[in-house]
Amino acid sequence: MLEKSQKQISNRQFIKHLIRNFIFGLIFIIIALFIGMCGYHYYEKMSWVDSFINASMILSGMGPVTTLYTIEGKIFAGLYALFSGLAFIAIVALIFAPIIRKFFRKIHLELL
């Protein structure tokens, strides 16, 4: 017999949880992208389109597209790259948390 903490959730609840986490992850990506765009636009005086491409490339782990000229822009880019690395890990963990939890429940590995 399963205890209350080990009660299985329905497929409908699982999908609902998965969609909710995906939406939160998407919101976090949009906020992180906006922060990067504002930084590149302010510090490097890039157009919004160039700011978007640079921020999205760093956020995805590909690296900058445009050469940076100002010291402030280079410092911002370094800090944004560090932030992006951690943000990527957090977003992936958030989105896949329901799947990982369901897997652990399936093999009976419940956290204490």
N, C-alpha and C positions, 0 to 999 in steps of 0.2 A: 504494500500500500504506500502511495506517495504522501509525503508530508506536505503541509501547506506551502512551504518554501520551494518544494520540488514540483508543484502543480504545473502540468503542461498547459501552455497557452494555445489557443486555437490558431489555425492558419490565418484567419481574418485579423486577429490581434497582432500576429507576427508581421503581416503585410502592413498593417497600420503603423506599427512601430518602425518598420523599415522605411516607409515613406516619410514619416515624421523626422527620422534621423537624416535622411537624404535632404530634406528641405532645410533643416538646420545647417547641414554641411554646405549646401548651396548658398545660404545666406552668409555664412562665414567666408566663403570664397569671394562673394561679391564685396563684402566689407574689406577684406584683405586686398583685393584688386583696386578698390577705390582709394585706399590708403596709399598704395604704390603709385597710382596715377597722380594723385595730388602731390606726392613728394617729387616725382620726376617733373611735373609741370611747374612746381614752385622753385625747386633748386636748380634745375637744368634748363628752365624756360623752354621746355619741349611743347609741341602742340599736343592736344588731347589724344590724338590718334597715336603719335609717337610714344606718349606716356603710357597709353594702353598697351601697345605692343611690348614695350620694355617691362612693364609691371607683370603682364601675363606670362612673358617668357621666364622671368625670374621666379614667379610664383609656381610655374610648372617645372622648374628645375633645369631649364634649358640654358639660361644665361642671358646677359644683356645683348641687345641688338645694336644700339647706338653707342658711340664713344662718349664717355663722360668727360667734361671739361672743368667743372668747378670742384673745389675741395669739398664743399658742402654736399654736392651731388654724389661724390664718391663715397663720403661717409654715410649718407642716406642709403645708397645702393648696397653698401656692405651690411648695414643694420637690417635693411629690408630683406636681403638674401638670408640672413640668419633667422629672421622672423618667418620667412616663407618656408624654410626647411622644417621648422617646428610646426607651423600651421599645416603643412602637408601631412605630417604624421598625425596630428590631432584630427584632421578632417577624415582621413582614412579610418582611424580608430572609431570615430563617431559613426560613420556610415556603416561600417562592417560589424559594429558591436552586437546588433541583434542576431546576425548570422553566427558569429563566434559563440554567443551565449547559447543559441539553439544547438550548436554542435556539441558544446560541453554538456548540455543537458542530455543529449542523445547518448553520449558515451558515459554518462553518470559522473561527471566531474563537476560537482557543485562547489562553489567557493564558500568557505566558512565565514 
